[in-house]
Amino acid sequence: MFYKIELQDHIRVPPDLFGLEVSEAVLKRIRRKYHGFISQDLGIVVDVSSVDWIGEGTIIPGDGASFYETKFSLLTFKPELNEVLLGKIRDIADFGAFMSLGPIEGMIHISQTMDDFVSFSKDKTLAGKESKRTLKVGDKCKARIIAVSFKEITNPKLGLTMRQPGLGKLDWLEEEKQDKKESKKSEDKQEKPKKESKTKKKEKK
C-alpha cells in the first residue's frame, strides 16, 4: 500500500549547492539521501512528496556544509499481508514466477500460480494440465501477499499467491466473468418456460 509519511530531519547541504535557492538545494539533498531508502517502518521510499518547512541553516565547525532542520513528506510503498496487488510477470523459473509490483518484486511459487497441476517449459512458460491456462513473461496479474520479510533490509522479499478467487492473470479473470454471464443467461432461459406454464394452468381453471 502507498503511504504519505511526514518526517523531520537535519539535511546537510554542501558548499557546491550554495548557489541554489535554499528550498531547491534542500530538496535535492533529501532526494539523494532517501531515494530507494528501505526500512521495515517506512517501507520503500518512492519519492519526496513535498518540503513543508525549512529552519535556519547551521554551520558546524570543521564541516563547510550548512545543516537545515527540515520537515518534509515522503511517498512510500509498504507491503501489507493479505493486500491484493496488480503487477506484471517479469521472469519465470522452474520453481515459480517473479512479479514486478512497481518499486518492489514478489515471488509466486509454482504451486501458487493456479489451482491446477502446473508444468514449466523451456520457453519460460507455466502451463496448467487440466485448465490449459498459461502464464508467461509480460502477463498482467492480480496476486495476494501471503508473506513479507525484511530480514535482508536492502532486498525485502514478498511471497504471493494467485490461487484464491478473484486472483490470477487478468485474461483468466475476464474469461471467468464471461462464463458467469453466460451461465446466468442460461439459467434465466430455463426459468422462463416454468413461469409461463403456471400462468396457462391458472387460465384453464
Residue pairs with C-beta under 8 A, 6 or more apart in sequence:
1 77
1 78
1 79
1 80
1 83
2 46
2 75
2 76
2 77
3 43
3 75
3 76
3 77
3 78
4 49
4 73
4 74
4 75
4 76
5 42
5 73
5 74
5 76
6 52
6 71
6 72
6 73
7 71
7 72
7 73
7 74
8 69
8 70
8 71
8 72
9 30
9 33
9 69
9 70
9 72
10 67
10 68
10 69
10 70
11 26
11 29
11 30
11 33
11 67
11 68
11 69
11 70
12 29
12 63
12 65
12 66
12 67
13 22
13 25
13 26
13 29
13 57
13 65
13 66
13 67
13 68
14 64
14 65
15 64
15 65
17 25
17 28
17 29
18 25
18 66
20 28
22 54
22 57
22 68
23 51
23 54
26 51
26 54
26 68
26 70
27 48
27 51
30 48
30 51
30 70
30 72
31 47
31 48
34 45
34 48
34 74
35 45
36 44
36 45
37 44
37 45
38 44
38 45
38 150
38 153
38 154
38 156
39 150
39 153
40 150
40 153
42 74
42 76
42 78
43 76
43 77
43 78
43 79
44 76
44 77
44 78
44 103
44 104
44 156
45 74
45 75
45 76
46 74
46 75
46 76
46 77
46 102
46 103
47 74
47 75
48 72
48 73
48 74
48 75
49 72
49 73
49 74
49 75
50 72
50 73
51 70
51 71
51 72
52 71
52 72
52 73
53 70
53 71
54 68
54 69
54 70
55 68
55 69
55 70
56 68
56 69
57 66
57 67
57 68
58 66
58 67
58 68
58 69
59 65
59 66
59 67
60 67
77 102
77 103
77 104
79 85
79 101
79 104
79 106
79 145
79 148
79 156
79 158
80 145
80 148
81 145
81 146
81 147
81 148
82 144
82 145
82 146
83 144
83 145
84 142
84 143
84 144
84 145
84 166
84 167
85 101
85 106
85 142
85 143
85 144
85 145
85 160
86 140
86 141
86 142
87 99
87 100
87 101
87 102
87 106
87 140
87 141
87 143
88 99
88 100
88 138
88 139
88 140
88 141
89 97
89 98
89 99
89 100
89 135
89 136
89 137
89 138
89 139
89 140
89 141
90 98
90 99
90 100
90 105
90 137
91 97
91 98
91 124
91 137
92 98
92 120
92 124
92 125
92 126
92 135
92 136
92 137
93 120
93 124
94 110
94 120
95 109
95 110
96 107
96 108
96 109
96 110
96 112
96 113
97 107
97 108
97 110
97 113
97 126
97 135
98 105
98 106
98 107
98 108
99 105
99 106
99 107
99 108
99 141
99 143
99 160
101 158
104 156
104 158
105 158
106 143
106 145
106 158
106 159
106 160
107 157
107 158
107 159
107 160
108 143
108 160
108 161
108 162
109 159
110 118
110 120
110 126
111 118
112 146
112 160
112 161
112 162
112 163
113 126
113 135
113 162
113 163
114 126
114 128
114 131
114 133
114 135
114 162
114 163
114 168
114 172
115 131
115 163
116 128
116 129
116 130
116 131
116 133
117 128
117 129
117 130
118 126
118 127
118 128
118 129
119 126
119 127
119 129
120 126
121 127
123 136
124 136
124 137
125 134
125 135
125 136
126 134
126 135
126 136
127 133
127 134
127 135
128 134
133 169
133 172
135 141
135 169
139 169
139 170
139 171
140 169
140 170
141 162
141 167
141 168
141 169
141 170
142 162
142 166
142 167
142 168
142 170
142 173
143 160
143 161
143 162
143 167
144 160
144 161
144 162
144 164
144 167
145 158
145 159
145 160
146 159
146 160
146 161
147 157
147 158
147 159
148 156
148 157
148 158
148 159
149 156
149 157
149 158
150 156
151 157
161 167
162 168
162 169
166 173
167 173
